[in-house]
Each structure stands twice: as structure tokens, then as C-alpha cells.
Amino acid sequence: MYSIKISLLAVISCLMVACGEATDTKVKAYGWQGEGGKTTEQTLQADFSEWKTHGLDGICYNAGHDPIKHQRAAKVAKANGLEYHAWIPAMLQGGMDSTLYGVNRLGQSAYDTQAYVSYYKFLCPNKEEVYQFLSSLYGKIADIPEVDYVHLDYIRFVDVILARGLWDKYGLVMNEEYPVADYCYCDKCVADFKAASGIDIKSVEDPSTCKEWAQFRCDLITKLVNRLADDIHAKGKKVSAAVFPGPDSYAKKMVRQEWNKWNIDAFFPMNYNDFYLEGAEWVGRVTEEGVKSVNGEKPVYSGLFICHDWQNKADIKDPEGHGLLPSEIETAIRGSMEAGAAGVCLFTPHSMTNEHWKTFEKAIRRSYVSN
């Protein structure tokens, strides 16, 4: 009888340990957040402490080019136990020398004429001066002790094909690559491509059919990323990047991002399902592609787009006001984790409502088995 009691106690003890392990399980989670005009150390403290309470482990924070603002935010993040990724756009820059901007197939410089929106002033990744500018910029941020990662964004070409969910917004039907959004045809890119391939791309009737030309531009982005990564790594810091989904299904075709070839430390694909007219279950499918593309050797954090005004989503015309409903959070997280993601990232924590947070906090504290 005594031995039976001991055995029962052992079983109960094991069950308690198992339950404890399940409770302690948590999906790694991040958020993207930008600096506001009224941001102070106090507002950062309020935000970061709240995000930590809800289960976030790190923040990708955009404070522009300002090392002082990044240091302020990074210090507050570290004080709240958050990993800090200094989020800074790369190719999207204003106020630079006009000769450094990309040129579309019509011969128009992004300095003077922009595709889609006026802020789409994209630099050419094939200019040494562009690399030098970015290397200096990211180097200054990497020198901040509290910065853990430099987080690259807009490290790409202009979207030669927009996500399907954005077509109506801009009054477009993008069944092909249109010249106005097809970059870069500057003299250097054209000459370098001809030297490498023997092809004069300007003499090709439909450049979008030239696979060598598409690959050449993917390689330009990859080369730039890897040079910048080497510089940042040399300073003892890591590199992450916000990228388009895929890479094969979307990123390569739309913005020339072959990101599985990048020598960086973490990928944050923007798996914004509504932009692609897909349901929440699509997030898992596209995450699986990304994880497989890097052979599961580097962490992939699935980016989730949140609908803040979710109760009125059906009445919101602008797709950039759409996103995941509270009822879809668990599906997106489960799909991502079962596909092999290392975690998730919210765009943005400020868009999360109480209903979102309730679902999110339950979903990130469950165990998932990757496929």
C-alpha cells in the first residue's frame, strides 16, 4: 500500500512538472514601433513596459538616423528586458545627391519622379557612394552599446509588382512589370550588366522576360546587404531585416529580394495576409517557404499585420487599415510556429486592442510542434 502511494505521488509530481513546463513555454515575440513627434523617455517607458507585460521579448524601433534617439530608446528597452533592434530604412532616402537615385525603364530618376507615392525616393544599390553612406549610418548606430541588432528595412528595389490587395488603392492592374516601377536602368547598372552578361538590356524588347537581368538586380541587393552585414558584424553587433514574404513566391519577383542568400542573423518577413488577399491560414504557408529557404539554419520571425479598428474592418476601404482580427491571431501564430518560425513580430503593438492581447497572450504560451 505504501509503495502504491509513493508511485501515485511520483505520477502526480511528474504531471505537475509537465504542466509547469507547458506554462513556461512562450513563443518569442517582437514588435515594430516608430518614433513619434511627442516621444519622450517617459512615453517609451510606458510603451516598453506594457509590451513586456503582454509578452514581447524585443522591439524593432525606428528613430530615423538619430543616434541620440536610438540610444535613448535602446536604454529604456534594456531597462525593461527587451532586445533592441535599431530599425532604419536603407534604400528609401531623401535629400541625397540626385545622381545616387535609381532610374526606371522610362529613364526617370526616383529623385524627380516617384512610383506610387511621393516618398518612394529609392537609391540605386549599385553606387559605391550609397554603400559608403549606409555603412557610415549603420556603423554609428552599431556603436551604441545598448543596440543588439541593426534592423534593415526597405533594403530592396521599388515594388515592380504591388501586392494584389493594393491594386485597387492605386487604381492599377499589375499583370506585368510596368516601366514606371521597373528599376534600375541608370548608366552604371546597364553598363555593368552588359559587361557581366553581354546583354544590352536597353535593346531588349521586354526586359521582364530576361532572367539574367532579374538575377543581376537580386544580386545587387544581396551584395549590398552582405557588405553592410560584414561592417556591422565587425562592430560586434548582429543584423536583422524586414523582408517581403517568400522569398521565391513574392520577394524576388516583386522587389528583387533573394533574402535566403543574405549573411544576416535574423529575418522578419512581413507576412501581411490582407495585402495579398489571403486569410490568416496563409501566414503559415508562406512562413514554411521562408524557413525552408534558409534550411532552418537562421531564425525567421513571422511579421503579423494587426487591424486596430477590427470591428469596422468591413467598412475600411484602404487595405492598409486591414489586418488580423483578434479571432485570427491564434491561427496566424500557430501556423507560423508549426511552419518552423522562431517567433512572431507585431505591426504594430499600438494597433493591438484588448481583445487582440487576450488572444495573443494565450497563443504565445502554447507549445507548437513544427511540421
N, C-alpha and C positions, 0 to 999 in steps of 0.2 A: 504493500500500500504506500509506503514511504517513497519507494522508487518511482511509482506511478506519479505521485505528486511532484517529485523532482522533475520528471520528464515533462509534465504539463507546464511547470514553471519555465522550463527551458524553451518549450514551444512558444509560450506567451512572450517570453523575453525576445526571442528571435523575431516574432511578429512585430513587436514594439520597435525593434531596431530597423526592421524593413520599412515600417511606417515612417519612422524618423527620417530614413534616407529619402523616401519619396517626398516628404515635406521639405527637405533641404534642397531638393533638385530645383534648379532655376535656369531658365533659358537666358543666355547673355543678351542684354538689350541696350540699345543706344538711341539717341535722338539727334535730329538735326535742328539747330536753332541759330537764328541770326541776331546780330547786334541791332538794337533799336535806338532811335534818337534820344530816348529818355532812359537809356540803360545806365544803371549805377551799380556799385558793389552790392548795395542793399537789394536791388531787384534781381541781380544774379544769384545772391544767396537765397532769396525766396524761391526762385525758379529751381535752382540746382538741388536744394534740399527737398523740394517737392518731388522732383524727378527721381531722386534717390529713394524716397519713401515708396514710390509707386513701382520700384524695381529696376530702374535704369542703372547700368554699370558705367556708362560713359556718355560723353556729349561731343558731337561734331559741331563746332561753334565757328560761325562766320563773323569775324571782326575786321574784315577787309585786309588791308595791307599794314595795319597799325600794330606794331609790336607791343606798344604800351597797353592797348586794349586787350590784345591776346594774353598778355601776362596777367592782367587783372582777372580776366575770365578764368584763365588756367589755374590761378591761385585759389579762386573760390571753388572751382571744380575739385581740385585736390583736397581742399578742406572738407569737402562733402563726400570724399571717397570715390570720385568719378574720374575715369580715364579721360584725358583731354586730347581731342583731335582738332588741330587748327585747320579749319575748313576755309580754303582760299581758291577762288576760280583761277584757272590758268589762261586759256586762250581768249577768254572774254575780258577784254581790257579797253578802257577808254583813255584818251589823252596821250597816246604814244605817237611816235613818228609815223606819218602816213605810209611810208614805204614798207612798214612791217606788217601791214594787214593783208589778209587773204584776198584773192581776186577770183570772182566767179567766172563761169564759162562765157558770160557775155562781156567779160573784160572790165567789170565793175568792181571797184575796191570796196571792201566792207567798211573802210574808213568813211566813205561818202554815201554808199548805198547799202542798206541792210536788208536781208531777207526776213520776212515775217514781222519783226518788231524792231524799233529804233535802237534798242540796246544791244542788238546782235552784231557787235563790232568784234569780229574774230581775227586774231592774229594768224599769221602763217607759221606753222610749226617747223618750216624748213629754213628759217632765217636764224643765223647764229646769234644775232642780237636779241632775238626773242628768248633763246635758251639762256643767254647771259643775264637777261632781265629777271627771268623766273628763278634761276639759280640763286641770284643775289637775294631776291624777295623771300624765297623759302628758306634760304640759309639763315637770314636774320630771325625768322620765326623759330627755326630749329634750335637756335642758340638760347632760347628761353628755357630755363631749367625745368619748369613745370609742364612743358609741352611733351606729350608722349608720342604723338603721330602728327605728321603733316598730311592733311586730307585734301587730295587733289579733286577739283571739280571743273567742269567744262574743259576737260583735257581731251579735246576732240575737234572735229570739223563741225560746221553748221549742219543741221539735220537736212540731208538731201531728200529724205523721205520723213514726213512727220508721222508720229503715232496716229493710227486710224481715228482715235477718238477726238483728235484735234482738227481734223479736216474741216468740219462744218464751222468751227470757230473762225477759221481764216478763209472760209469760202473756197476751199480747194478740193480737187480730186487728184490725188497723187498716185496715178497708175504708172508713173515713170519718173526718172530723175530729170527735173526741170533745170535749165541752165542758170536761172537766177539764184538757186540754192546749192549749186554744184561747185565746190571749191577743191583745190586751189590751182588756178591757172596763171599764177604770176610767172614772170620770165624765168626765175630760178627753178621753180617746180617743173616747168615744161622742159627746160634745158637738162636738168638732172635726170628726168625720166627718159629723155631721148638718149642720153649718154649711157644709161643703165640698160635700156631695152631696145634701142634702135628705132623706137616708135615716136613719131611726131604726133602727139596727142591732138594738136590743133588741126591736123589733116584727117583725123578720124571722124567719119560722118556722125556716128553716135558713140561718144566716149563711154557711155554707161555700159556698153557691151564689151569693153576692153578689160578683161580680168586683171591683166598686168597693171593697168592704171589704178584700179581699185586697190590692189595689193600694195602698190607703191605708196599710196596715201595712208593705208593702215600702218605700214612700216615706218612712215614719218612720225606718226604719233607714238608708236612703240619705242622708237629710238629716242625721242624727246623724253618720254616718261622714264626710260631706263637711265638716261644721263642724269636726270634730276634725282632719281632714286639713289644713284650712287653718291651724289653730293650730300643728300640728306642722311643717308646711312653713315657716311664718313664722319658726320657730327654726332653719331651715336643715337640717332632717332629713327623711328620707323615711319613707313609711308602707307597710307590707305587712300582709297579713291572711290568717289561716287561714279558709277558707270551705268550705261544702258543695259537692259536685260539681254541675256544670251550667253555668250557673245554672238554665236553664228546666226541665230534666228532674228535678231534685231540690231544689236550694237554695230556689227561690221557693216551691214547694209545701210544703216541709217546715218551713222556718224563716224564711220571708219575706226571704231574701237575694237581691236583684236586683243582684248584685255587679258586673255589667258596667257599671253606672251610677255606680260609686264612683270618685271622683277620687283614687285612691291609686296607688302606684308599682309594686306587685308583688302577685300573687295566688298563694296556696298552697292550691289545692283539695285537700281531704282525700279522695283517690280510693281509699278503703279498700274494695277489691272484695269482701272476705269479708262486710262489713257488709250488702252488697246482694245476697248470694248469687250473686256473679258470679266468673268466672275472671279470671286475670291479663290476658287479652286485652281485657277490658272497660276497663281503665285507659286504653288508647289511645283507645278510642271516646269516653269521657267527657271526656278531655283535649282532643280535637278540638273538641268542643262549646264548652268553655271558651275555647279560643284564638280560635275564630270569633266568640264573643260579644263579645270586646274588639277584634275586627278585626285581631288580631295586632299591635296597637299597644302593648300592655303585656305584660311578661313574666309567664308562667304557669308556676309550678313545681309539678309533679305530686307530690302527697303520697302516699307509699307506706307501708302498714302492714305491719310485719315480724313474722313468727311466730318467737319466740325458741325455744320448745320444739317445733321443727318436726317432729322425728322422732316425737313423740307427738300431733301435731295431731288425728288422727282420734279420739283419746280425750278431747280437751278439749271440754267441753260449752259453756263460756262463749265466745261468738263474739269477745269482746274479748281472748281468748287465741289467736285465729287470726291469719291474715296470710299474707304471701308466703313461700313456701319458697325455699331457695337456687336451685332449678331454675326458679323463676318470675321471679326478679329481672330477668334479661335481657329477657324478654317484656314486663314492665311498663315498663322503661326504653326499650326500642326503640319500643314502642307510643306512649309519651309523646312521645319526640323526633320520631318520624315524623309525629305529630299537630301538631307545631309548638311543643311546650313549650320553655321557655328552660332547663329543667333539672328536677331532682327534689329531693324532701326526704324524709328518712327519719324515720319514727316507730317506733322511736327508734334512734339509733346503739347504745345499750346493748342493744337487742334483737338486734342483728346477731351471728351466730355466725361462726366462722372460715370456714365453708362459704359463708355469705352474702357475706362480704367478698371472697372469692376471685372469686365470680361478679360481684359489684358492680364491683370494680376493673377487670375486663375489659370489662364493659358500658359503663362511663363513658369508656373510652378508645377508643371506636369512632366512626367517622363515620356520621351518620344524615342522610338526606335527607327533609325534611318533605313530606307529601303535597300 
